Amino acid sequence: MGNKSLDHIARGYDAPYAFEEAIGYMFGDIVRDKDGIAAATVFLSLAVEIYGRNQKISQLLTQLYER
């Protein structure tokens, strides 16, 4: 994933997110590879923001689903 995202970036594309069936996630330029620690960090940052709005992650997911 990391090398492919770099290939796409070199061609002018953006690669904000990638994943594979083996539960590997890549988030933008935080870490250009699947990394559970990076994925957890991004998720926890989102959780902090959501809880700061007095919401729950499940509420956000429901809103996204409805949209």
N, C-alpha and C positions, 0 to 999 in steps of 0.2 A: 504494500500500500504506500509506503513512504516513497519508494523510488518512482512508482507510477504517478503519485501526486506531484513530485518534482518535475517529471516529464511534462505533465499537463501545464504546470505553472510556467515552464520554459516556453511553452507554445501560446502563452497568454491567457490561459484559463485559471479559474480559482478552484481551490480544493478545500472547502471549509469542513468537510466531513467525509469519512469513508468507513466502511465496515466489511467484515467477512463473516462467513457462516460459523467460524470457530470462535465466535464471541470476541472478536478483536475490533476495537474502535479507534479511530484517529480523528482528532479535532484540530483542524486548521494547522497553524504553525506552532502550536504549543509543543507537540512532539510529532515528528513526521514518521510515525510508525504506530502500530497498534500497541497500546500501553494501558493496562488497567489502572495504573496509578493516575495517569493523565486524565483518563475518562472519569475516574472518581472525583478528581479535583474539579473538573468542569461541572459535573453533576452537583457537587456540594456547593459550588459557587452559585449555581442556579437555585438550589434549595435555600441558601441564605437570602437571596433576593426575594424569592417567593414568600418565605416565612416573614420577611420584613414587611411585606404587604398584607400580612395577616391572612394568607392563603395557605393551602396545602398543595403538595405536588400533584395529588390526585385531582384536585380542582383544576389545575393548569392542564393536565392531560385531558380532562373532560372538555375543557374549553377548546383545546386544539382539535380534539376529535369532532366536536360540533362544527367548528369552522371548516 
